[in-house]
Amino acid sequence: MAFYIINILPNQLHYSMRKFMKMKNQILNKILVSIFCLSVIGCTDLEENVLDESLTGLGNADAISGAIAPAYGQISWTWRHTNYYGLQLLAADEAILPYRGGTDWFDGGKFMAVHQHEITSGNDLVTDSWNELTKNISRAVAAIEALRPLSESGNSEASGALYEMIALRAYLNMLSLDGWGIAFQRESSNDISVILRGQDAIDYIQNDLLSVVDVINTDKGPGRLTQGAVWGFLARLHLNAAVYRDPYGTPSFTQADMDKVIEYTNNIINSGDYSLSAEYFELFNDENNSNPELIFALDQRGVLNREHSRWAYWSIAGSMFPRPEHPSADGTDGPAITSDFYQTWVEAYGSDDPADVDARFYQQNTIVPPALQDLSGLTPDNDEDHYYCVVPTQFEMDRGILRGIQWGPRKGDDGQFLDCGDGTVRIYPVAQTKGNNPTGYVNHTEVVDFTNDGRLHNTGYRCSKYQFSRTSPNGNNFSSVDLVMMRLAEIYLMRAEAKLRNGDAGGALTDVNTVRTSRNARPAQTPAALTEMNLDILYRERGFELYWEGFRRTDQIRFGTYEDTWVEKTNTDVNKRLFPIPQRAIDGASNVPGFLVQNQGY
């Protein structure tokens, strides 16, 4: 197999990947997709979108970076908001995406069906997620195949890259096991995968990880797979092993599994390579690549067209313009926090507003002058003089869970931002301009559902966890915010859970409080230490710390709440813990009898 490659030092892979992915390499893309179709079985279209429109970057060859760039580069598309990320988010109790105003985000009902656990094997959100994930597995296999002979010939750099690709294959197979209950065992792109389930799948993934954990790099940063990330994957695998062995039953957590979780998380915590971030939201800012809490992240530093801010823009109001220097940057009025998930914060803090006592819930960045805070009698039709001025590049919208009326720049009839005449822009209460809502301000309400009133464009508290990147002109490309896949707080919480399931409530309490009290950059909002610990509290704390990062569905299954009811979801069928294998994939594999067997209940 031929790969286009670049002449650049291996420790500069970030730039190597960018150059590689700027090549309009239709031949390579077709080869990789063909491999996927022949070995995974399930493709319907051999044409793949190119990763960038640029034709530049074809220099001298570096076979190592040229081999691994497609596999690393595909991860962000696997985790795209309308692929695997959206599938995980909307299937859980933390997010809901209604048919906004009867005009936006219907998309054949796929988002609503996932939220209601009424999914069919033809659901496009499931199919797209499957396609991107299996394509990513295929790319990892292709990289392994290209690197192995170089490694066997004594090339140490190739060996290091090979270990990363084996770890990546294991990680991607773990995503497949988590979502569909299967893993793909394959060593060669010419082979048809062996479909593994249950303990066989666990063993295969574990063996891949164990084969590289002691030899993989320890110092290439969060944008590459390192020993810390592999330890983290092993901890996740053992933490969820009881579910993966029997996805439809009541999980039976073994002490042996929990001991392994503690062992691997101890390795990470005791390594001294990582530390908790004092400011919670700095974890999700531009330039977070250097944040010492990150263990594994999708490296996005504003170079490649496909580096996106979609995790940031998907939820925020369509009438909000988070970057006054970029007139086309706005939100989409996508998913909102469910009232059920919001109430977990309310129940935890009682009479205290969670924004006042938990730095993870909210960060106020739009400081409205006191004289402007009273909006009595005002509407967008009569508030022309009700604004304050900000330098465009210094405006920053609020972060966390957004409630009520928002403030931001406003455009005039000419489509340009209203300014103050001195190079600054006017910051107003945001006017509702998108959708068919009544005229007024964007006012996010707690209640959001699939009714006519509950699905209006303003309904639902929004999640603004990720900063809208300053290098992204529209949220769709050129982002500089790395997408966080693993960080130290999760490691502490996994260790806490393993300790608790092993009977060590005191040790679990200490670990949870270590995470809570570390968020002390804003002392008044630093979460207070807890005084007791049980599974309900730990489950709640995982929700507070890791919300909207793609963990909640898996947590709900492990903690036994996935069959509960929440807003617009009443289905209690345990078969819905796994997603259906797309019918197109099963049909595509029909020439190999029994290759893909549909998950039960579909």
C-alpha positions, 0 to 999 in steps of 0.5 A, spaced: 500 500 500 502 506 498 502 512 502 503 520 501 508 522 506 512 528 509 519 529 511 518 532 518 521 530 525 517 525 528 516 529 534 513 534 530 507 530 528 502 535 529 504 539 523 506 533 519 499 531 520 496 537 518 500 537 512 498 530 510 491 532 511 491 538 506 493 533 501 487 532 496 489 525 496 483 522 493 487 515 491 489 514 498 482 516 501 479 511 496 484 505 498 482 506 505 475 506 504 475 500 500 479 497 506 473 498 510 468 496 506 472 489 504 474 488 511 469 491 516 463 490 511 458 495 511 460 501 506 455 503 501 459 509 498 466 508 496 467 516 495 470 519 502 470 527 503 477 529 502 480 532 509 482 539 506 481 543 499 488 545 499 493 541 494 499 544 498 504 540 502 507 534 498 514 534 500 519 529 501 516 523 504 516 521 512 512 514 512 511 514 519 507 520 520 504 519 513 501 512 516 498 515 522 496 521 520 489 519 517 488 514 523 489 520 528 485 525 524 479 521 523 478 521 530 475 528 530 470 526 525 468 520 529 466 524 535 463 530 531 456 532 534 452 529 529 456 522 529 458 519 535 458 525 540 451 526 539 449 519 539 452 518 546 449 525 548 442 525 546 441 517 548 442 520 556 438 524 561 443 530 560 441 532 553 435 533 549 434 536 542 427 537 539 424 539 533 426 547 534 420 551 532 417 546 527 423 548 523 430 546 525 433 539 527 428 534 525 432 531 520 427 525 520 426 524 527 433 521 528 435 525 534 428 525 538 428 517 537 435 516 540 433 521 546 426 517 547 430 510 546 425 508 540 431 507 535 431 503 529 436 500 525 435 505 520 436 511 524 441 516 521 445 518 527 446 511 529 448 509 522 453 515 521 456 514 528 457 507 526 460 508 519 465 514 522 467 509 527 468 503 523 472 507 518 477 510 524 478 502 526 480 501 518 485 507 518 488 504 525 489 497 522 492 500 515 497 504 519 499 498 523 500 494 517 504 499 514 508 500 520 509 493 522 515 491 517 518 498 519 518 496 526 521 489 525 526 492 521 529 496 527 526 503 526 525 505 533 520 511 531 516 506 527 516 502 533 513 507 537 508 509 532 506 502 531 505 502 539 500 508 538 496 505 533 495 499 536 493 503 542 488 507 538 485 500 535 484 498 542 480 505 544 476 505 538 474 497 539 472 499 546 467 505 543 464 500 539 464 495 544 460 500 549 455 502 543 454 496 539 456 490 544 462 488 539 469 489 537 472 488 530 479 483 531 483 484 525 490 484 523 491 485 516 486 490 511 486 484 507 482 480 512 475 480 514 474 482 521 472 477 526 466 479 530 467 479 538 462 480 544 462 479 551 469 477 554 472 475 548 471 482 546 474 485 553 480 480 552 482 482 545 482 489 547 485 488 553 491 484 550 492 490 545 493 495 551 497 490 555 502 489 549 504 496 548 503 499 555 510 498 558 513 500 551 509 506 548 511 513 549 510 517 556 512 524 553 509 526 546 503 530 550 495 529 550 495 529 542 498 523 542 497 516 545 501 515 551 502 510 557 498 515 561 492 514 556 493 507 555 493 506 563 486 510 563 483 505 557 485 499 561 482 502 567 475 504 563 475 497 560 475 494 567 470 499 570 465 497 565 467 490 564 461 487 568 457 491 563 460 489 557 460 481 559 453 482 560 450 488 557 442 486 558 443 484 566 445 487 572 452 488 572 456 484 577 462 488 579 468 483 581 473 485 586 479 483 581 476 488 576 476 494 581 483 492 583 485 493 576 482 500 576 485 502 582 492 499 580 492 503 573 489 509 576 494 509 581 499 509 576 497 515 572 496 519 579 502 517 582 506 518 575 506 526 577 505 527 570 498 530 570 495 535 575 488 538 576 486 545 573 484 550 578 480 553 573 475 548 570 473 552 564 480 552 562 480 545 560 476 547 554 479 553 552 483 555 546 490 553 547 488 547 552 493 543 549 498 545 554 493 544 560 496 539 565 490 535 566 489 533 559 491 526 558 488 524 551 485 530 547 484 531 539 489 536 537 486 542 534 490 548 533 487 552 528 491 549 522 486 544 519 479 546 515 476 540 519 478 542 526 471 544 529 468 548 534 462 544 534 462 542 541 461 549 543 456 552 538 451 546 537 447 548 544 448 555 544 442 560 541 442 561 534 441 569 535 448 569 539 454 571 536 460 569 540 465 572 536 464 579 534 470 579 530 467 573 526 460 575 523 458 568 521 460 565 527 453 563 531 450 558 535 445 553 532 439 552 537 441 545 538 440 540 544 439 543 551 440 541 558 434 536 560 430 539 566 431 532 569 439 533 569 438 540 571 434 538 577 440 534 580 444 540 581 438 543 584 437 537 589 444 537 591 445 544 593 438 546 595 437 553 597 444 555 594 444 557 586 449 552 583 452 558 580 454 561 586 457 555 589 460 550 584 465 553 579 463 547 574 456 549 573 457 556 571 463 562 569 460 569 568 464 573 563 459 578 560 459 583 566 453 587 565 454 594 568 449 594 574 445 600 571 443 596 565 441 589 569 434 592 569 430 590 563 423 592 565 419 595 559 425 594 554 424 590 548 429 589 542 424 594 539 426 600 544 432 598 547 437 602 542 441 605 548 441 599 553 448 597 551 455 597 554 462 597 549 467 591 549 473 590 544 471 585 539 477 580 541 475 581 548 468 579 548 467 572 551 460 569 552 458 566 559 460 559 560 457 552 563 450 552 563 446 558 561 440 560 563 435 566 562 437 572 558 443 572 554 448 578 553 452 579 546 453 583 540 447 585 535 447 586 528 444 592 524 439 591 518 446 591 514 448 585 517 454 588 521 455 589 528 453 595 531 459 599 534 460 604 539 464 608 534 471 607 537 472 600 535 468 597 540 462 593 539 455 594 543 453 588 547 446 588 548 441 583 551 441 578 545 435 579 541 431 573 538 432 573 531 432 565 529 426 561 529 419 563 529 419 565 537 415 571 539 419 577 538 423 579 545 430 577 548 433 570 548 431 567 554 433 560 556 427 557 560 428 550 564 422 547 561 424 544 554 420 538 551 417 536 544 411 540 545 409 546 541 411 550 547 417 546 549 420 546 543 421 553 541 428 556 539 429 559 546 427 553 550 432 549 555 438 551 559 444 551 554 451 548 555 457 552 553 462 548 556 467 549 550 470 556 548 468 558 542 475 558 539 478 565 537 481 562 530 474 559 528 470 564 523 464 560 524 465 554 529 465 549 523 473 549 522 480 552 524 478 551 531 484 551 536 480 548 542 483 541 543 477 536 544 478 532 551 477 525 551 481 523 557 483 528 563 485 527 570 479 528 574 476 522 570 482 518 573 480 520 580 473 519 579 474 512 576 479 510 582 473 513 587 468 508 584 473 502 584 474 504 591 467 504 593 465 498 590 470 495 594 467 497 600 472 503 601 467 509 602 473 513 605 478 513 600 472 514 595 470 520 599 477 523 599 478 522 591 472 526 590 473 531 594 480 532 591 477 533 584 471 538 587 476 542 591 481 543 586 477 548 582 479 554 586 481 559 581 474 562 583 474 561 591 467 563 592 465 558 587 469 552 589 465 546 591 465 545 598 468 538 600 463 533 601 462 529 608 459 522 606 460 518 600 455 512 596 454 510 589 448 515 588 453 521 590 458 518 586 454 518 580 451 525 581 459 527 582 460 524 575 455 528 572 457 534 575 464 534 573 464 530 566 457 533 563 457 533 556 463 530 555 460 523 552 460 519 559 453 520 561 450 514 557 455 509 559 455 511 567 447 511 567 448 503 564 453 502 569 449 505 575 443 502 573 439 508 571 438 508 564 431 505 564 429 510 568 424 515 565 426 522 564 423 528 560 420 525 553 423 518 555 419 513 558 422 506 554 424 502 559 427 496 555 434 494 557 435 492 550 436 499 548 442 499 552 446 497 546 445 501 539 442 497 533 447 495 528 445 499 522 441 495 517 445 497 511 451 494 514 448 488 515 445 488 508 452 489 506 455 483 509 449 479 507 454 475 502 458 472 509 452 468 512 452 470 520 457 475 520 453 481 523 448 479 527 443 484 529 443 486 537 437 483 540 431 487 541 431 490 534 
